[in-house]
Amino acid sequence: MNSCMSLAPLARNVVLRSCLKPNLGATVVQFQSANGKLDLAQVRCIQTSTVQRDIDQAAKYIGAGAATVGAAGSGAGIGSVFGSLVIGYARNPSLKPQLFSYAILGFALSEAMGLFCLMMAFLILFAF
């Protein structure tokens, strides 16, 4: 009996790989042991996922999460704009039309930055 076949089951897969020679002349790669016999039930292969793909997917999720942080900044900016509108209107009510037009402009710019952040998050997730 081959010494490779008498080892513990956990180490058998590692030792069998060192004792086997691939027969590359066949259509399917077949392995032969030193004595010519091989019990196929003793060969176990461990299948794992591709590590690079997992790392890329994790990087996408991290990048998309970091890109959506800007949406919180957009919300804070909109709150600041309308808070300043209320304070300005309370100080000088006669400037209401001019203050309101500036508030709408500030709202639009702040909202646009939030939408740009959201767009970048979707680009990171689905385009790359």
C-alpha positions as CSV (number, residue, x, y, z in Angstrom):
1,M,0.0,0.0,0.0
2,N,1.2,3.5,-0.9
3,S,2.3,5.6,2.1
4,C,0.2,8.5,0.8
5,M,-3.0,6.5,1.1
6,S,-2.5,5.7,4.8
7,L,-2.4,9.2,6.2
8,A,-5.1,11.0,8.1
9,P,-8.1,12.3,6.1
10,L,-7.4,16.0,6.7
11,A,-3.9,15.8,5.4
12,R,-4.7,13.3,2.6
13,N,-5.6,15.9,0.1
14,V,-2.3,17.8,0.6
15,V,-0.1,14.7,0.5
16,L,-2.0,13.2,-2.5
17,R,-1.2,16.3,-4.5
18,S,2.5,15.8,-3.8
19,C,2.4,12.1,-4.6
20,L,0.4,12.4,-7.8
21,K,1.6,13.1,-11.3
22,P,-0.8,14.7,-13.8
23,N,-1.3,12.9,-17.1
24,L,-1.4,15.8,-19.5
25,G,-1.8,13.7,-22.6
26,A,-5.4,12.8,-21.9
27,T,-8.4,15.0,-22.8
28,V,-9.2,15.4,-19.1
29,V,-6.3,15.7,-16.7
30,Q,-6.0,12.4,-14.8
31,F,-3.8,11.7,-11.8
32,Q,-1.8,8.5,-11.2
33,S,-0.2,7.5,-7.9
34,A,3.2,5.9,-7.6
35,N,1.8,2.4,-7.7
36,G,-0.7,3.2,-10.5
37,K,-3.9,2.9,-8.5
38,L,-5.9,5.8,-7.1
39,D,-9.1,5.7,-5.1
40,L,-11.0,8.8,-6.4
41,A,-13.1,8.9,-3.2
42,Q,-10.0,9.9,-1.3
43,V,-9.3,13.0,-3.4
44,R,-11.1,16.1,-2.1
45,C,-10.8,19.5,-3.6
46,I,-11.7,22.7,-1.8
47,Q,-13.4,25.3,-3.9
48,T,-13.2,28.9,-2.9
49,S,-14.5,32.1,-4.5
50,T,-12.3,34.4,-6.4
51,V,-10.6,36.6,-3.9
52,Q,-10.0,39.5,-6.3
53,R,-13.7,39.7,-7.2
54,D,-14.7,39.8,-3.5
55,I,-12.2,42.6,-2.8
56,D,-13.5,44.6,-5.8
57,Q,-17.1,44.2,-4.7
58,A,-16.2,45.3,-1.1
59,A,-14.3,48.3,-2.5
60,K,-17.4,49.3,-4.6
61,Y,-19.6,49.2,-1.5
62,I,-17.1,51.2,0.6
63,G,-16.7,53.8,-2.2
64,A,-20.5,54.1,-2.7
65,G,-21.0,54.6,1.0
66,A,-18.3,57.2,1.2
67,A,-19.9,59.0,-1.8
68,T,-23.3,59.2,-0.2
69,V,-21.9,61.1,2.8
70,G,-22.2,64.2,0.7
71,A,-26.0,63.8,0.8
72,A,-25.9,64.5,4.5
73,G,-23.9,67.7,3.8
74,S,-26.6,68.7,1.3
75,G,-29.3,68.3,3.9
76,A,-27.3,70.4,6.4
77,G,-26.7,73.1,3.7
78,I,-30.4,73.3,2.9
79,G,-31.3,73.7,6.5
80,S,-28.7,76.4,6.9
81,V,-30.0,78.3,3.9
82,F,-33.6,78.4,5.1
83,G,-32.5,79.1,8.7
84,S,-30.6,82.1,7.4
85,L,-33.7,83.1,5.4
86,V,-35.8,83.1,8.5
87,I,-33.2,85.1,10.5
88,G,-32.8,87.6,7.6
89,Y,-36.6,88.1,7.2
90,A,-36.9,88.6,11.0
91,R,-34.3,91.3,10.9
92,N,-35.6,93.2,7.9
93,P,-39.0,92.2,6.5
94,S,-38.8,94.7,3.7
95,L,-36.1,92.6,1.9
96,K,-38.3,89.4,1.7
97,P,-38.4,89.1,-2.1
98,Q,-34.6,89.5,-2.5
99,L,-33.8,87.2,0.4
100,F,-36.2,84.6,-0.9
101,S,-34.6,84.6,-4.4
102,Y,-31.2,84.1,-2.7
103,A,-32.6,81.3,-0.6
104,I,-34.0,79.5,-3.6
105,L,-30.6,79.8,-5.4
106,G,-28.8,78.5,-2.3
107,F,-31.3,75.6,-2.1
108,A,-30.8,74.7,-5.7
109,L,-27.0,74.7,-5.5
110,S,-27.0,72.7,-2.2
111,E,-29.4,70.1,-3.7
112,A,-27.3,69.9,-6.8
113,M,-24.3,68.9,-4.8
114,G,-26.3,66.2,-3.0
115,L,-27.5,64.8,-6.3
116,F,-24.0,64.8,-7.7
117,C,-22.9,62.8,-4.7
118,L,-25.7,60.3,-5.2
119,M,-24.9,60.1,-8.9
120,M,-21.2,59.3,-8.1
121,A,-22.4,56.5,-5.7
122,F,-24.5,54.9,-8.4
123,L,-21.7,55.2,-10.9
124,I,-19.3,53.5,-8.5
125,L,-21.8,50.7,-7.9
126,F,-23.0,50.0,-11.4
127,A,-20.5,51.4,-14.0
128,F,-17.2,50.0,-12.7
